[in-house]
């Protein structure tokens, strides 16, 4: 059991028939305002006798109040230090200044309002302890990011000096990042440059779209079709800018959405023979990265083998290749 999972038994007569929210305000010695406690109860962070309840619940003798202290602290103190997560990382390289990680699919790079416990940051805290850059305390070690369902190589900084140098390399395009995507539809040109500015689809929404003229952020993607199949292609992509969802939006804008990418219209392109190939969103793989080491000035290059790609990517790629053989 989580060592920070707490159980309080009501055994004081003065607490019987007391409202739960008032009891908790007193229990935490007025450290948190009652409104915050009420909100935490409504978010089901407290259980009475293993059941959710209301702030107005009247306590009875021997009632058991249960809660996870770590989760409660994150809710009541959203800016507090992140919790380490015991997750085995796929580490491709590590020294005193940095790591190169093969991030799995379905993992957020850093904490968001949706998940503050099971991200790459949380796993890094478990592996590195205090040996991570803290330029952004809510994203320790993180220099650049990958979307939740984009798997592959990512650089992590262990100290602020390395963080600043590597960040500058990414900004100035000294660091190279290449991706592979399984894209749907036919490509008119086998090589090309997509130069279309991006803007948020709606204010504060994660979804992006192509901006109108003189609006949005500059975004440039180079692509090269490596293999062609019936209804899909294996495409190599290199970012010249690093905008949110850049590859996904750019490919969708020319009627080549990434296989499985429901946010950017892949469903309408899926042929009948693809329907049973269930995947967790987009098949996009960060397979190559290079940079100059911040201490040694040595050029570092890393490239994943196909067997190291996400299971979804390998499954669909093998299926498409087998179809081409018939």
N, C-alpha and C positions, 0 to 999 in steps of 0.2 A: 504493500500500500504506500501511496505517496506520503512521505514523512510530514508534509504540510497539510494533510487532510485532517481537519479538526472536528471533534465531536464535543458538544457542550450538553451536559445533562441538567435539567431544571430540578434542583433539589432544595431550593430556598423558598420558604413560604412567601416571602416578600415579592417573589417573581411570578407567583401563580396568578393567572388572570391578567397579567401585564401584556400589552400589545408587543408583538415580536419586534417591530421597528424601534419602539422605545427601549426595549430590553437591549437590543444590539447597540444603539447609540450609547447607552450606559456601559455596556460590556467593553466597547472600544474606547471608553473614557472620553467621549465627545471629540475624538480625533477626527471623525467624519461627520458632516452635517446630516441631519435626518433625511433630507431629500435624496442624498446620495445613497443612504442605506435603503430607503424605500425603492429606489431605482434598481439596486442590486437584488433585492427580494423579487421584484417584478421580472428581472432578467433570469430568475430561477438559479441564482448563485447560492441560495440557502435552501435547505430541505429540513422539514420537520418530520421525524420518524420515517425518513426515506421518501417523503412526498413533497412536492412543491406546495407552496401556500401563499397567502396574501400578507401584506404588511400589518393588517389589522388582526391577524390570528392571535387569539388569546391563549397564552401558555398554560399548560397543565403540569401537574407534578409528574416528574420522570420523562417529560418530553425530551427528545434528542434533537438538538440543532446541529446540522452537519454542513460543512463547507470546505472548499479547497482554498487555503489561504493564498496560494500563489495566484490563482485565477481572480480571487477577490481583490488582491492588491493591484493587479493589472487593470481591473475595472475602476477601482477607486483612485488609483494613481497611474493614469495612462502613460505618463512620461517616466515611469520608474525603470530601473535597470531590467533588461530582458532576462528571461529564464533560459538556462542552458537546457538543451534537448539531447538526450543520449541516442544519437543516430549515427550509424557507420557511414562515413563519407568515402566517396571514391576519389582518392587523392592521387593525382598524376605527378605532382612535384611539390616539394616543400623544403624550405630552408628558413633561416632566421628572419627573412624579410617578407616572404610571400608564399602563397600556395596557388596551385592550379587545380581546380576541382572539376570533375565531371558531374554537373548538377543533374539529378534525375528529373524526369517528367513529373508533373503534379506537385512540385515543390515551389513555393514562393521564394524569391531571392531574399527578400527582407520583409519585416513585419508590416502589415497593413491593418486596416480596421476589421478585415475579415479573419485574420489569423496573426496572432502575436506569439505563438508557441511552437509551431512546427515549420519554421522557415529555415533557409540555409544559415541565416544569422544565428539562430538558436543552436543549430548543430555545430557551428563554428565556435560558439562560446563554450560548448562542452569539450571540443577538441583542443582549442587553443588557450582556454582559460582567459587570462588578462592580456595575452599576447596578440592583440588585434588593434588596428588603427581605430581611433575614436573621434575623427574629425566630425562625423555625424554619429552621435551616441545611439541613435535609434537604428543605425545601419552599420554596426561595427564591422570593419574589414572590407565593406562593399565598395568597389571602385566603379563597376558597371553592373548592369542587371540583365537577366533573361526573363522573359515572360514565364508564368507558372508552368505552362505546358510546352515550353521550348526547353529541350534537354541539351546538355553539352557543356563545353569548356568555359570556365569563368575564372578570372584572376581575383585573388583576395590579398589584401595588404595586412601585414602583421604590425606595422608601425606607421606613424604619421608621415615620416619622411618618404618611405616607399609609396605610400598612398598618393602623396602630392605628385611625385615624379611619374608614377604610372597613370594617374588621372590626366596629366598633361600630355602624355604619349597618346592616350585615347583621343583627347581633344584635338591634338595636332595630326591625328591619323598616322602616327609613327607605329603604334600598335595596330596590327592587322587582325581582323576577325572575318572568318568565312563560315558560311552556313550552307547546309543542304536542305532542300525542300522537295516534297512530292507535291507537285502542282497539277491541278486539273485543267482540262481543255487543251487546245492546240496552241502552240506558240508560233506567231507569224514570223518572228525573227529568232534565230537560235542563240544570238548574243545581242545584248543591248544595254542601254542605260535608261532607267526610269527616273526622271527628274520632275517630281510633282510635290509641291508643298503640302504639309499636313496640318490639320486643325482638329480640335475636339469636336466630335459629332454633336454633343450637347454640353453645355456648361457643367463642369465637374464630373462628366461621364468619362469612363476609361476608353470608350470606343473613339477611334479616330476616323477622319475622312479626308478626301482631297479638298484642299482649300480653294477658294475663288482667287482670281488674279489679285496680286498685291496683298494677300492675306496669308496667315499661317506661317509655319516654320519651314525653312528650306530642307528638302529631303532628297537624297540621291542614292540609288541602289544600282549596282552593276550585276547583271545576271548572265549565266552561261548554261544552256541546256546540255546536259551530259548524256542522258539516255532518254529515249522516247518509247512509250508504250501505248496501248490502245486506251485513249481517254486521259492519259496522264504523262508526266515527265519528271525525271530527276533533274533538279536545277541547282547549280552552285550560285551563291549570292555573296556579294561583298558590300558592306556598308561604307559609304563615304560620309554619311551622317548617322547619328544614332537616336532617332526619334522613337517614341512609343509606338509599337506595333508596325514599324516602318515597312518591313518586308511583307507582312501580311496585307497591309492596305495597298501597297504598290502592286503586288501580284493580282490582287482582286480587282484593282482598277483597270487592268487590261484583260479581264475575263479569264484569269488563271489563278483562282483562289487556291489556297493550300488545302490539301486533303484533310478533311475533318474539321476545318475552321468554321464553325457555325456562326461565329460573330461576323464574319466577312463573306457570307454567301456561298459557302462550299456545298451546302445541302442541295441547292438547285442544280448543281453541276454533277452530282454523283450519279453515275450510270448504274443500271440495275445490277450489274455484276459486282459492284462495290458495296451494296447495301449490307451484306453480312460481315463486312470487315469493320468491326466495331473498334474505334480508337478513342482515346481521351483527347479530344480537340486536335489542334493543328500538328501536322507532321513536319516539324521544323527542327533541325539539328545543328547546333553550333559545334562544328567538327574540327575547326582549325583556329589557332590563335598564335600570334608571335608578338614579341615585345623586346625591349632592351632592359636587361636586369638593372635595377636602380642602384646597385652597389658595384657590381663587377663590370658593367657596361657590355656584357656579353649578350649577343642575340639569342633569345630563347624561342624555340618553336615547338609546338605541340599539335599533334593531329590524331584524332581518334580513328581506330579501325572500325569497320562496319559492325563487327561483333560487339563493340562498345556503345553502339547507338541504342536508343530506347527500344524496348520490345515492340512497341507499336510500329515504329519506323521499319524495323527489320521485317516484321510480319507482312506489312503491305508491300515493301520493296520486293520481297521474295515472291509474293503473289503476282505482282505485275510482271516480273521477269519470267516467271513460269508461263504466264499467258502468252508472252511474246514468242515462246519456244514452240507453241502449237500452231 
